[in-house]
Amino acid sequence: MTPSDILAEAKNDAAQIVADRHYLHTHPETGFDLNMTREYVKNVLTEIGYEPVPCGKSGFTVLAGGKKPGKVFLIRADMDALPIQEEADVEFASENGKMHACGHDMHTSMLLEAARILKKHEDEIEGTVKLMFQPAEEIFEGSHDMIEAGLLKNPDVDAALMIHVMAGMPFASGTAIVCDGGVSAPAADYFTIKIQGKGCHGSMPNAGIDPITAAAHIITALQEIHARELALSDEAVLTFGSIHAGNAGNVIPDSAELCGTIRTYDEDVRNYIKERMTAIATGIAAAFRSEAFVSFGSGCPTLVNDSDLSACTVKYIRELNGAQSAFTAGQLSAMSSQGGKKAPKTAGSEDFAYVSHEVPSIMIALAAGNPEQGYCYPQHHPKVKFDENALPVGSAIYAYTAMRWLSEHQE
């Protein structure tokens, strides 16, 4: 096996990768409800020669290699879409009110091609590659669910890798940006604050307890956590995305509900904000004679990258696709700084973070659409499009990085 062989095989299969992607894109499904998606992916894997093993509510894994002793390397693709009505100008657009607006159809089709490549080279794999097909990434529940179901066991995983395609990046499609060691994506938490008051006629506010007034003061007060309780270096965002209360302009309602999200790069800061949110909200509600109930829903921790795996991954991708095909986030930041700008961290969270807290892991951003070529909309936008020229490169990165790492890390 040579790097050029792997890349050539992926490019020769480009039409098949695109066909897989078009089917998945046309039939998007969300959360854990991935019936058509799972059936399609499992059928493809079975035709290749694998035996898919269920893992969690609707995820599954397959194993490649295992004929030679060695470690276990995991490569992951997420399969779920978003509840967005597609507006992208593509012939294979979804019409069911859901959309692969984050590129998970790209990830899944690339991992299917990696499965083909790994099967062809199975006798050469010095250890085992575990392929992870994951549901429910968009709601931050799929990865944790699969881990709880034994994802990282039988055989035990030694290292893991994920790829995320990125539209609107000013790089040639297929260029890889490999995260440096440390945190690359923030923790995410969703919260709900319910304020319980006492409804009454709007003309007699003294007869009730206004939850809207309490809600307004809570919204304002919680911004003070960031403004007055966190240090300059404690990067965090607290956002309210919805407010619901009442149905008529002349009625004070019984209750009000606030919903939002928190993003943090540090677990201690994350915990502190959640503690202070609860204390402030309940305290203010009490001051206005109401009660506040703060709850935190699905979320995920920070995504932590392994320094050694980061260095190895950059080296492997350059072996595969040339010296200018891969950069670390730090290298790009240094180049941006020379121009007077500092490259920002990603603000989007990623539930592969759960895997990264269990085994050495790495996240790769794969350029899949340059704005100058018409790919100007970002992820999660109803008009976002992805450059399919990135598909063979991503497939080859999945397969080659796994095989190369295993060969270089023999026990």
Secondary structure, 3 states (H helix, E strand, C coil): CCHHHHHHHHHHCHHHHHHHHHHHHHCCCECCCCHHHHHHHHHHHHHHCCCCEEECCCEEEEEEECCCCCEEEEEEEECCEECCCCCCCCCCCCCCCCECCCCHHHHHHHHHHHHHHHHHCHHHCCEEEEEEEECCCCCCCHHHHHHHCCCCCCCCCCEEEEEEEECCCCCCCCCEEECCCEEEECEEEEEEEEEECECEECCCHHHCECHHHHHHHHHHHHHHHHHHHCCCCCCEEEEEEEEEECCCCCEECCEEEEEEEEEECCHHHHHHHHHHHHHHHHHHHHHCCCEEEEEEEEEECCEEECHHHHHHHHHHHHHHHCCCCEEEHHHHHHHHHHCCCCCCCCCCCCCCHHHHCCCCEEEEEEECCCHHHCCCCCCCCCCCCCCCCHHHHHHHHHHHHHHHHHHHCCC
